[in-house]
Every structure is written in C-alpha cells, then in structure tokens.
Amino acid sequence: MNNLIKTAVLMAAFVAFLGFIGAMVGGKSGLLLALLFAGGMNLFAYWNSDQMVLRMYNAQEVDASTAPEFYGMVAELAQRAGLPMPRVYVIHEDQPNAFATGRDPEHAAVAATSGIMRMLDYRELRGVMAHELAHVRHRDTLISTLSATMAGAVSALASFAMFFGGRDENGRPVNPLAGILVAILAPLAASVIQMAISRAREFEADRGGAEISGDPLALAAALQKIEYYAQGIAMPTAQAHPETAQMMIINPLSGLSMGELFRTHPHTEERIARLHAMARGVG
C-alpha cells in the first residue's frame, strides 16, 4: 500500500479510535470532544511531529562547521540517493542508534546518537545513514513519526480515562470498568499500529540503504555491532517514550522486550542474512 494511503488510513483510524475512547468515557459529549481533539491532533502532528520527536531526544543540529565528517557523509549519501540535503542532528546518548524523521524529503532530518558515532567505523556509520536516507526516499518518515506521536497521545488519554473516569451526557458516572478496559486496550491498539508499520519497511530500508551506499556488508556489520551493544546500554528517553522505539534502526528497548508479540523490528539476524545475500547477488 502506498505510504500516502497508509498515512490517511492511520489518521482516520486515530480519529475513530479516539472517538471510541471518548464515547466510552464520556458518552456523546466525550465522543464530540475526542473527535475535535483527534482532528486538531492530526493537523498538529502532520506539521510538527518531527520537531516534537527531535526535542524529546534533545537532538542538537550540526552542520559542516560543527561536525564536518558526519555532515559531509550525509551530504554525499543524499546526493547519491537523489535527495535534498536533510537537516542533520546528533543525540547525546550512549546507546548506538539512529533514526530519520520529517513529513517529506524536502523537510527531512536524520539523527544519530553520539554512541553510534563512537562505536562504528566510518564505513559502518555510512551504511547506517544510507539506511536512514532510504526511509526518507521511501517516505516512511511521515507515517513513522505520526504513529509515534499518535500512540503517545492514545496512551496518555488512556491513562487519563483510567485515573479520572468520566460522565455521560446526562452527568451520570460512566461504568468504571469501561475506563479500565479503554486504558488496557488503547496502548495495545497503538502498539499494533506500530508493529504493522515497522517490520516490512526495515527490510526495504536495509535494501535501499545498501543500494545508496553501494556497500551492503557495511550495513550488515553495523547492525551486528549495534544489536550487541544496544542490549547492554539503556536509552532513558526511549524508555520514557516507548512509542518512538519503532523509529530507530535497532529496537532501543530490546532489553525490556515483552516477547515476540511486541517486537517493532525484524530479527537482526535475518536482516544481516538478507544483506549478505544481496552482497553475493542472490535474490
């Protein structure tokens, strides 16, 4: 399905689900308020979700004077990919990770942690940034950033419903079991949306990144290193905002996984195997 269609479906699902929450918690009045909130949230998220995520991670923008090697690497890869130059950010976190964001290639940004810049050599880091630019070229960034923003909003509203309950249009208290049910189902629904978006696109970004860099083995080596180190190094911001985990090149919450049901990324071993096959010209 085209990513623009996926984005429209995601926004519609967000409106419908928040409407359901509003109706469960506050009857017709709750439904109306939830629909108004969802509509406003959709507009705000479309224009501002990338900046929200970058601020959440306290990302610092860099340029050719402040990070010449890293910035030059991204510029070279963007040119190879036929993309406009994205904004470039560094996140001061020890865990090795990276992500891309932005509503379209003309408003894209790529970010890497200081940890990944220390742990990978130039060739491996170049493979990672090519992967992120593949997300930009495939227009994955809008839907991933929107899903993170919307999942956070759904989880927050579910917590509100659980702790504060609600009243129907006649002022009568809503069944407290309904609020508890919503509080349980809402984060689950948000996770399902993210899982449906994440897995297949990572394989495509690996393939696209390998094509952009011309070096699939570099990305394979980088993924192997990142997987090993990320499991032992926490990323506090990702733990506080788990809805953003699906944006990263490797799941930043791997040490806190709740099992296969909640995986947001494909198995790293399979990703590496596919890249090796690509390097051999197989498949």
Long-range contacts (C-beta under 8 A, 24 or more apart in sequence): 3-138, 3-139, 3-140, 3-142, 3-143, 4-139, 6-143, 6-197, 7-142, 7-143, 7-146, 10-143, 10-146, 10-147, 10-150, 10-193, 10-197, 11-42, 11-146, 13-193, 14-38, 14-41, 14-42, 14-150, 14-154, 15-39, 15-42, 17-154, 17-186, 17-189, 18-153, 18-154, 18-157, 21-154, 21-157, 21-158, 21-161, 21-182, 21-186, 24-161, 24-174, 24-178, 24-179, 24-181, 24-182, 25-161, 25-165, 25-166, 25-174, 25-178, 25-179, 25-182, 26-166, 26-167, 26-168, 26-169, 26-174, 27-166, 27-167, 27-168, 27-169, 27-170, 27-174, 28-168, 28-169, 29-168, 29-169, 30-166, 30-168, 34-157, 41-149, 41-150, 41-153, 45-145, 45-146, 45-149, 45-150, 46-103, 46-142, 46-146, 47-103, 49-101, 49-103, 49-145, 49-146, 49-148, 49-149, 50-101, 50-102, 50-103, 50-107, 50-109, 50-141, 50-145, 52-149, 53-99, 53-101, 53-145, 53-148, 53-149, 53-244, 53-247, 54-89, 54-101, 54-109, 54-111, 56-237, 56-241, 56-244, 57-91, 57-93, 57-111, 57-237, 57-244, 58-91, 58-92, 58-237, 59-89, 59-90, 59-91, 59-111, 60-89, 60-90, 60-91, 60-92, 61-87, 61-88, 61-89, 62-88, 62-89, 62-90, 63-88, 69-122, 70-112, 70-117, 70-125, 73-122, 73-125, 73-126, 73-129, 74-110, 74-129, 74-133, 77-126, 77-129, 77-130, 77-133, 77-212, 77-213, 78-133, 80-212, 80-213, 80-214, 81-130, 81-133, 81-134, 81-136, 81-137, 81-212, 82-137, 83-108, 83-133, 83-136, 83-137, 84-108, 86-110, 86-133, 86-136, 90-114, 90-117, 93-235, 93-236, 93-237, 94-233, 95-229, 95-230, 95-233, 95-234, 95-235, 95-238, 95-252, 96-120, 96-225, 96-226, 96-229, 96-230, 96-233, 96-250, 97-226, 97-230, 97-235, 97-238, 97-248, 97-249, 97-250, 97-252, 98-128, 98-129, 98-131, 98-132, 98-248, 98-249, 99-132, 99-244, 99-247, 99-248, 99-249, 100-132, 100-133, 100-135, 100-136, 100-140, 100-141, 100-247, 101-141, 101-144, 101-145, 101-247, 102-136, 102-141, 102-142, 102-145, 103-141, 103-142, 103-145, 104-139, 104-141, 104-142, 105-136, 105-137, 105-139, 108-136, 108-141, 110-136, 113-235, 115-229, 115-233, 116-226, 119-225, 119-226, 119-229, 120-222, 120-225, 120-226, 123-215, 123-218, 123-221, 124-218, 124-219, 124-221, 124-222, 124-225, 125-222, 126-213, 126-215, 126-218, 127-209, 127-210, 127-213, 127-215, 127-216, 127-218, 127-219, 127-220, 127-221, 127-222, 128-209, 128-219, 128-222, 128-226, 128-249, 130-208, 130-209, 130-210, 130-212, 130-213, 130-219, 131-205, 131-206, 131-208, 131-209, 131-219, 131-249, 132-205, 132-209, 132-249, 133-209, 133-212, 134-204, 134-205, 134-206, 134-207, 134-208, 134-209, 134-211, 134-212, 135-201, 135-205, 137-208, 137-212, 138-201, 138-204, 138-205, 138-208, 140-201, 140-205, 143-197, 144-197, 144-198, 144-201, 144-246, 144-247, 145-247, 147-190, 147-193, 147-194, 147-197, 147-243, 147-246, 148-194, 148-241, 148-243, 148-244, 148-246, 148-247, 149-243, 150-190, 150-193, 151-187, 151-190, 151-191, 151-193, 151-194, 151-243, 152-241, 152-243, 152-244, 154-186, 154-187, 154-189, 154-190, 155-186, 155-187, 155-190, 155-243, 157-186, 158-182, 158-183, 158-184, 158-185, 158-186, 158-187, 159-183, 161-186, 190-243, 191-262, 194-243, 194-246, 194-264, 195-246, 195-262, 195-263, 195-264, 197-246, 198-246, 198-264, 198-265, 199-263, 199-264, 199-265, 199-266, 202-249, 202-265, 202-266, 202-271, 203-266, 203-271, 203-274, 206-271, 206-274, 206-275, 207-274, 207-278, 210-275, 210-278, 210-279, 216-275, 216-276, 216-278, 216-279, 217-275, 217-276, 217-279, 219-275, 220-271, 220-272, 220-275, 220-276, 220-279, 223-249, 223-250, 223-268, 223-271, 223-272, 223-275, 224-268, 224-272, 226-250, 227-254, 227-268, 230-254, 231-255
